[in-house]
Amino acid sequence: METQKKKKIIYAWNYVEWGGAQIYYLALIKEVKKEFEVKIVCPEKSDAQLINFIRALDVEYEFVQTQADNQAAPNLKRKLQRHLNKFESEKSFIRYLEKMDLENSIVHVELSPWQSLYSLVKLARRTKVFITAHNSLPPVSAWRKNLWKAKLKFIETYKNFYLFCSNEDSKKYFSQYFTPEFVEDKISVTYTSVNPLEIDQALSAEFDRTALCRKFDIPTDKFLIVCVGQFIDRKGRWTFLDAAKKVCEISDDVAFVWISNSKPSAEDLQKAENYGLKEKFRLITSDQIGGDRIDLFKMFRLGDAYVLASFVEGLPISLLEAMALGIPSISTNINAIPEAVKNLETGILIEAGDDKKLAESILLLKSDSDLREKLSKNGRSWVLKNFDEREVARIAIKAYKKAIAEN
């Protein structure tokens, strides 16, 4: 009897900037590869550290030579250039995917109907297509919101289209755009999550705080505040530095570290330097750290507290990882973050952009060891109980199998 060919899940994105979305995919793949063949498709110029993470999964991967231009567009000319690049790069990206054996595959692609409707329709005509929505869309004018609604209503008519939401806030938001039947049958919540085994390995790994601080010119005798994420506006970088300046005016024994997985521009570096924090602020890029996840977790562990002052987020993986590592955490009361951070129970919540409150919260944690211990214990327990990537992957696998069965 001929053995039935295993279905393949193709995870694909067409941009080189990476972060929580890619870590989310890698978390799913660890379990998905046990039941499906897996292939990753990403741009040829992807970051070396991300490629090392992909190789560690021991799955098939390919490079597409095109990539989307996601750099800032401060003027009309740049905006037009970026739109043209998006059109051309996405067209090449979809053509590349169309050459694959889509009849025996599911494509889980990092595209969105409100920006890439035509591309998703092309794929949905050929195969089962999944996307993941990590956060709600920003407030826009009525006409643009109606346009997005029309696009989502249209893509819903394709039976091959499925939606994952990486938190409950995202699902609640997108449910308003789809019929109740689609929400019930085609939307699953696959939380941003952590690997408890990996977290435990990180906590048991050899760790010399003093040596690591010296390696990166970080003060060894300060109360350290750590942030991990792209050094960009929506991550609240200037709120972070505004608060850092306020804290340093009050206390001389606090220092700040930001670990970015992308290289800031010369203008951004100059603006950060203008805060005058000198040795009390260190901006480190992930390529300086090492290619192993344990190396990154060691950098987390430098922190006496973790801060993520974002304006727009889904449920950020870096925040969950910090909490799982037992680091008392401060973040903003936006989107899905309150699903993890319960104010003064599992962490501290502030309003986005409130650098004064952020500074006060940092000083509170510094002065109150009992509160730090409480948030460390409760935060770790909450994340490990509710955001286990193995359980999340099982939900995804169930959805993939259901889609395959719906011929």
WOLINQUI-V424408 format. One line per field, one symbol per residue. ss: DSSP state (A for helix, B for strand, O for the rest). psi: psi as a letter, one per 30 degrees, with the letter a starting at -180 (. if undefined). burial: I if it has 16 or more other ideal C-beta (glycine too) atoms within 10 Angstrom, else O. A space follows every 50 residues. Layout:
ss: ???
psi: ???
burial: ???
This chain:
ss: OOOOOOOBBBBBOOOOOOOAAAAAAAAAAAAAOOOOBBBBBBBOOOOAAA AAAAAAOOOBBBBBOOOOOOOOOOOAAAAAAAAAAAAAAAAAAAAAAAOO OAAABBBBBOOOAAAAAAAAAAAAOOOBBBBBBOOOOOOOOAAAAAAAAA AAAAAAOOOOBBBBBOOAAAAAAAAOOOOAAAAAAABBBOOOOBOAAAAA AAAAOOOOAAAAAAAOOOOOOOBBBBBBOOOOAAAOAAAAAAAAAAAAAA OOOBBBBBBBOOOOOAAAAAAAAOOOOAAABBBBBAAAOOOOAAAAAAAA AOOOBBBBOOOOOOOOAAAAAAAAOOOOBBBBOOOOAAAOOOBOOOBBBB OOOOAAAAAAAAAAAAAOAAAAAAAAAAAAAAAAAAOBAAAAAAAAAAAA AAAAAOO
psi: kkkkkklkkjkklglfklbeeeeeeeeeeeeeffflkkkkklkeglkeee eeeeeffhlkllkkflkkjglkifleeeeeeeeeeeeeeeeeeeeeeffl iffglkjjkilkeffheeeeeeeffflkkklkkfllllklleeeeeeeee eeeefffjfgklkkkgleeeeeefffflleeeeeffkkjjkklljeeeee eefflkjjeeeeeeeghkkfgljkkkkklkilefgheeeeeeeeeeeffe kfhklkkkjkglklleeeeeeeeffgfbffkkjkkfffelgkeeeeeeee ffkflkkjhleklcjkeeeeeeeefgkkkkalilbfeffejjkgefakkl kkfifeeeeeeeeeeefjeeeeeeeeeeeeeeeeefhjfeeeeeeeeeee eeeefi.
burial: OOOOOOIIIIIIIIIIIIIIIIIIIIIIIIIIIOOIIIIIIIIOOIIOII IOIIOOOOIOOOOIOIIIIOOOOOOOOOOOOIOOIIOOIIOOIIOIIOOI OIOOIIIIIIIIIIOIIOIIIIIIOIIIIIIIIIIIIOOOOOOOOOOIOO IIOOIIOOOIIIIIIIIOIIIOIIOOIIOOOIIOOIIIOIIIIIIIOIIO OIOOOOOOOOOIIOOOOIIOOIIIIIIIIIIIOOIIIIIIIIIIIIIIOO OOOIIIIIIIIIOIOOOIOOOIOOIOIOOIIIIIIIOOIOIOIOIIIIII IIIIIIIIIIOIIIIIIIIIIIIIIIIIIIIIOIIIIIIIIOOOOIIIII OIOIIOIIIIIIIOIIOOOOOIOOIIOIIIOIIIOOIIIOOIIOOIIOII OOIOOOO
